[in-house]
Amino acid sequence: MAAVGAALALAATACGSSSDDGNAAQPDRRDLELVIGSVWPEGDPETSSVSPVVASIDLAVQDIQAAGGNVRLLRGDYGTDPDAASEAVNRLLGEGVHVILGAGSSQASQSFIQTLYEAQIPQCAASNTSPSFSTQDNAAFFFRTVPPDEAVSPIVATLVAADGATHVAIPARDDDWGNALSNLLVNSLGELGVSAEIIFYDADTTSFDPVVAAIQSTGADAVVFVTFSEGAEIIRGLVEAGMSANTMYGTDGIYDHNLAHVVNPSNPEVLNGFLLVAAGGDPSFNGRISGLTDGNVVWGGQAYDCVVLSMLAALAANSNSGSAIIEEVPGVTKGGRQCFSYKECALLVVDGVDIDYVGASGPLELDGVGDPTVGRYFVAELNYGVLTVIASHDVDLAEMG
């Protein structure tokens, strides 16, 4: 902390002296405060990603403050209602936030992205994987630490095809994310010679029996779930109808360390062989947060990196202006000297060194629209109620393109 403070002081001295041409002195970097507003469904007990994301955000703030950074966190909990996310954002804007972190879903983020575009407030998403953000005109202030779904769909499709499936049913939320990922899965499976059908459903439905019946009617020999926590009800229905869990696959929206116990508390073994693919973090970081959560780690590293990247970009810009921050965001993730923590990277930034932050979620290498071009995913398997990581994959989207 003292070392960072000393480095910041030296940088401030250099920046604070007037030049011969009369330019005004730059502000002292030690006085640069960044206020981050977290927009997340913390009040939704059914959202399994709450605990790792909240724990990771808090940990990032603590690490930055311990290293001498001046960051402050405000929370905008929108509970179980994604439509309330925009209200939370408006409140946070009124409280003077410089950056928004969130929301939990692509649907919720779409409800306020235009507001942030007009206000020129950067938004970092740790879990929004819809490809739509990559091409939207009003996403100029949007960046994310999780790759779009083009990265994960080939991983899931390869697993399904390798297990011998020939026809796949895909129950999917009828929203931006669900439509995008399910259609990408159909394409990725088709490239491997596997046919697929999508069964869209309204997430607010009161009964998932029709979804279960629709899946059964397809004659599918495998099921890939593009769902959030409500997918547990569909799984329960399929298991009760006699479908084996080792023909089922989940994406990160349903990733839950306790999924087997949610589906059948008295007999979690019914989900033996169920595979989940999720965006993951570095194993050492996952170890840091697993003791702070209920065991879930999904999107934790991505949330941590959102906080650190926002602060590093502000430090590089020597400004908490939204337009200045967003301009610096891609640059601090690529092309410079690699660094692996806020403390290490901050010392380099104030020394005028171009940095390449390698974060808790791994290499990021953000492109011009704020998408990571490198993504880290893990495959986990449920057995006897325990979810164990059995493989990991690093994906280079530049090579895929």
GIJO-V620850 format. One record per residue. N is the residue number from 1. RES is the residue in one small letter. PSI is psi in degrees with one decimal (999 if undefined). BURIAL is b if it has 16 or more other C-alpha atoms within 10 Angstrom, else e. Layout:
{{N:RES:PSI:BURIAL} {N:RES:PSI:BURIAL}}
//
This chain:
{{1:m:-42.0:e} {2:a:-38.7:e} {3:a:-43.7:e} {4:v:-42.3:b} {5:g:-40.3:b} {6:a:-42.4:e} {7:a:-42.1:b} {8:l:-36.8:b} {9:a:-41.8:b} {10:l:-42.7:b} {11:a:-37.8:b} {12:a:-38.1:b} {13:t:-43.9:e} {14:a:-42.3:e} {15:c:-24.8:b} {16:g:-11.9:b} {17:s:139.3:e} {18:s:140.8:e} {19:s:166.0:e} {20:d:-24.9:e} {21:d:6.5:e} {22:g:9.0:e} {23:n:146.4:e} {24:a:149.4:e} {25:a:144.9:e} {26:q:151.9:e} {27:p:155.0:e} {28:d:123.6:b} {29:r:-26.4:b} {30:r:-22.5:b} {31:d:-2.3:e} {32:l:112.6:b} {33:e:135.3:b} {34:l:123.3:b} {35:v:118.5:b} {36:i:132.3:b} {37:g:118.2:b} {38:s:121.3:b} {39:v:102.0:b} {40:w:149.0:b} {41:p:62.9:b} {42:e:-25.1:b} {43:g:8.0:e} {44:d:103.1:e} {45:p:-14.6:e} {46:e:-6.3:e} {47:t:107.0:b} {48:s:-19.1:b} {49:s:-3.2:b} {50:v:-51.1:b} {51:s:-45.6:b} {52:p:-35.3:b} {53:v:-48.5:b} {54:v:-44.6:b} {55:a:-38.7:b} {56:s:-38.5:b} {57:i:-48.1:b} {58:d:-40.1:e} {59:l:-40.3:b} {60:a:-43.1:b} {61:v:-43.8:b} {62:q:-42.9:e} {63:d:-40.8:b} {64:i:-45.6:b} {65:q:-38.5:b} {66:a:-25.7:e} {67:a:9.3:b} {68:g:2.6:b} {69:g:146.6:b} {70:n:83.7:b} {71:v:143.7:b} {72:r:139.7:e} {73:l:130.9:b} {74:l:145.7:e} {75:r:142.2:b} {76:g:77.2:b} {77:d:126.1:b} {78:y:19.8:b} {79:g:-130.4:b} {80:t:4.9:b} {81:d:103.1:e} {82:p:-24.7:b} {83:d:-19.4:b} {84:a:-6.0:b} {85:a:-39.0:b} {86:s:-35.2:b} {87:e:-40.0:b} {88:a:-39.5:b} {89:v:-44.9:b} {90:n:-38.9:e} {91:r:-43.6:e} {92:l:-38.1:b} {93:l:-38.9:b} {94:g:-23.8:e} {95:e:2.1:e} {96:g:27.4:e} {97:v:151.1:b} {98:h:-24.4:b} {99:v:143.2:b} {100:i:134.6:b} {101:l:121.3:b} {102:g:-169.4:b} {103:a:-171.6:b} {104:g:-30.1:b} {105:s:158.3:b} {106:s:-38.4:b} {107:q:-45.7:b} {108:a:-39.2:b} {109:s:-36.0:b} {110:q:-23.6:b} {111:s:-16.5:b} {112:f:5.3:b} {113:i:-34.6:b} {114:q:-38.6:b} {115:t:-44.7:b} {116:l:-34.8:b} {117:y:-45.8:b} {118:e:-33.8:e} {119:a:-8.1:e} {120:q:48.7:b} {121:i:121.2:b} {122:p:147.0:b} {123:q:126.6:b} {124:c:125.5:b} {125:a:129.3:b} {126:a:-13.1:b} {127:s:4.1:b} {128:n:105.4:b} {129:t:1.9:b} {130:s:132.5:b} {131:p:-15.6:b} {132:s:-36.4:e} {133:f:-22.2:b} {134:s:-19.8:b} {135:t:-4.7:e} {136:q:137.0:e} {137:d:-32.2:e} {138:n:15.3:e} {139:a:22.4:b} {140:a:-22.2:b} {141:f:15.4:b} {142:f:132.9:b} {143:f:163.9:b} {144:r:159.1:b} {145:t:2.8:b} {146:v:134.3:b} {147:p:158.1:b} {148:p:166.6:b} {149:d:-11.0:b} {150:e:-23.9:b} {151:a:-38.4:b} {152:v:-27.5:b} {153:s:-39.4:b} {154:p:-30.7:b} {155:i:-48.3:b} {156:v:-45.7:b} {157:a:-40.2:b} {158:t:-41.2:e} {159:l:-46.7:b} {160:v:-46.1:b} {161:a:-39.8:b} {162:a:-26.4:e} {163:d:-0.3:e} {164:g:9.8:e} {165:a:147.4:b} {166:t:-26.6:b} {167:h:124.0:b} {168:v:136.4:b} {169:a:137.7:b} {170:i:92.3:b} {171:p:128.6:b} {172:a:140.3:b} {173:r:138.7:b} {174:d:69.0:b} {175:d:-175.1:e} {176:d:-49.5:b} {177:w:-47.4:b} {178:g:-41.8:b} {179:n:-43.6:b} {180:a:-52.1:b} {181:l:-41.1:b} {182:s:-39.5:b} {183:n:-35.5:b} {184:l:-38.8:b} {185:l:-40.9:b} {186:v:-44.0:b} {187:n:-44.5:b} {188:s:-40.1:b} {189:l:-41.3:b} {190:g:-36.8:b} {191:e:-22.0:e} {192:l:9.9:e} {193:g:18.6:e} {194:v:126.5:b} {195:s:158.2:b} {196:a:150.1:b} {197:e:140.0:b} {198:i:134.3:b} {199:i:99.3:b} {200:f:148.6:b} {201:y:155.2:b} {202:d:123.1:e} {203:a:-19.6:b} {204:d:5.4:e} {205:t:151.6:e} {206:t:-13.7:e} {207:s:133.5:e} {208:f:10.3:b} {209:d:-41.8:e} {210:p:-33.0:e} {211:v:-44.7:b} {212:v:-44.9:b} {213:a:-39.0:e} {214:a:-37.9:b} {215:i:-45.7:b} {216:q:-36.4:e} {217:s:-18.9:e} {218:t:-19.2:e} {219:g:22.0:e} {220:a:145.7:b} {221:d:7.1:b} {222:a:154.2:b} {223:v:132.5:b} {224:v:124.0:b} {225:f:118.2:b} {226:v:73.7:b} {227:t:167.7:b} {228:f:-151.9:b} {229:s:-23.8:b} {230:e:-16.3:b} {231:g:-21.9:b} {232:a:-33.8:b} {233:e:-36.8:b} {234:i:-42.5:b} {235:i:-45.9:b} {236:r:-43.9:b} {237:g:-40.4:b} {238:l:-41.2:b} {239:v:-42.3:b} {240:e:-26.4:e} {241:a:-1.3:e} {242:g:6.6:e} {243:m:138.0:b} {244:s:140.1:b} {245:a:-21.8:b} {246:n:6.5:b} {247:t:14.8:b} {248:m:145.4:b} {249:y:139.2:b} {250:g:150.2:b} {251:t:179.4:b} {252:d:-16.8:b} {253:g:-25.2:b} {254:i:3.9:b} {255:y:123.8:b} {256:d:122.6:b} {257:h:-27.8:b} {258:n:18.9:b} {259:l:-42.9:b} {260:a:-37.6:b} {261:h:-29.4:b} {262:v:-42.9:b} {263:v:-44.0:b} {264:n:91.5:b} {265:p:-32.0:e} {266:s:-17.5:e} {267:n:72.1:e} {268:p:-12.1:b} {269:e:-12.3:b} {270:v:-16.1:b} {271:l:16.8:b} {272:n:127.0:b} {273:g:-5.6:b} {274:f:129.3:b} {275:l:141.3:b} {276:l:138.2:b} {277:v:127.6:b} {278:a:155.3:b} {279:a:128.1:b} {280:g:175.9:b} {281:g:179.0:b} {282:d:138.7:b} {283:p:-36.7:e} {284:s:-35.9:e} {285:f:-41.5:b} {286:n:-35.9:b} {287:g:-33.6:e} {288:r:-41.1:e} {289:i:-18.8:b} {290:s:-30.7:b} {291:g:-11.7:e} {292:l:-5.3:b} {293:t:-171.6:b} {294:d:18.5:e} {295:g:-17.9:b} {296:n:142.3:b} {297:v:-4.0:b} {298:v:132.8:b} {299:w:3.5:b} {300:g:-49.7:b} {301:g:-36.9:b} {302:q:-39.9:b} {303:a:-42.0:b} {304:y:-46.6:b} {305:d:-31.0:b} {306:c:-44.5:b} {307:v:-48.9:b} {308:v:-44.2:b} {309:l:-41.3:b} {310:s:-43.8:b} {311:m:-40.0:b} {312:l:-39.5:b} {313:a:-40.0:b} {314:a:-40.7:b} {315:l:-42.9:b} {316:a:-36.3:b} {317:a:-15.8:b} {318:n:44.4:b} {319:s:149.0:b} {320:n:16.5:b} {321:s:135.1:b} {322:g:-44.2:b} {323:s:-34.9:b} {324:a:-40.8:b} {325:i:-49.6:b} {326:i:-28.6:b} {327:e:-30.3:b} {328:e:-16.9:b} {329:v:-54.6:b} {330:p:-38.7:b} {331:g:-30.5:b} {332:v:0.5:b} {333:t:3.8:b} {334:k:158.0:b} {335:g:-6.9:e} {336:g:-156.6:e} {337:r:128.7:e} {338:q:137.8:b} {339:c:157.2:b} {340:f:10.8:e} {341:s:162.0:b} {342:y:-44.5:b} {343:k:-48.7:b} {344:e:-45.5:e} {345:c:-38.7:b} {346:a:-40.4:b} {347:l:-40.3:b} {348:l:-42.3:b} {349:v:-46.0:b} {350:v:-16.1:b} {351:d:3.9:e} {352:g:17.2:e} {353:v:134.2:e} {354:d:126.6:b} {355:i:160.7:b} {356:d:94.8:b} {357:y:121.5:b} {358:v:113.7:b} {359:g:-167.8:b} {360:a:-23.9:b} {361:s:7.0:b} {362:g:-165.6:b} {363:p:146.0:b} {364:l:-54.7:b} {365:e:59.0:b} {366:l:140.7:b} {367:d:-170.2:b} {368:g:-20.2:e} {369:v:7.7:b} {370:g:18.3:b} {371:d:138.3:b} {372:p:138.8:b} {373:t:-1.3:b} {374:v:129.9:b} {375:g:146.7:b} {376:r:128.6:b} {377:y:150.6:b} {378:f:152.7:b} {379:v:127.7:b} {380:a:147.6:b} {381:e:138.0:b} {382:l:128.7:b} {383:n:124.8:b} {384:y:36.7:e} {385:g:-0.2:b} {386:v:130.5:b} {387:l:118.7:b} {388:t:131.7:e} {389:v:125.9:e} {390:i:-12.0:e} {391:a:160.3:e} {392:s:153.3:e} {393:h:131.3:e} {394:d:128.2:e} {395:v:129.6:b} {396:d:105.4:b} {397:l:-26.5:b} {398:a:-38.1:e} {399:e:-35.5:e} {400:m:-36.5:e} {401:g:999:e}}
//
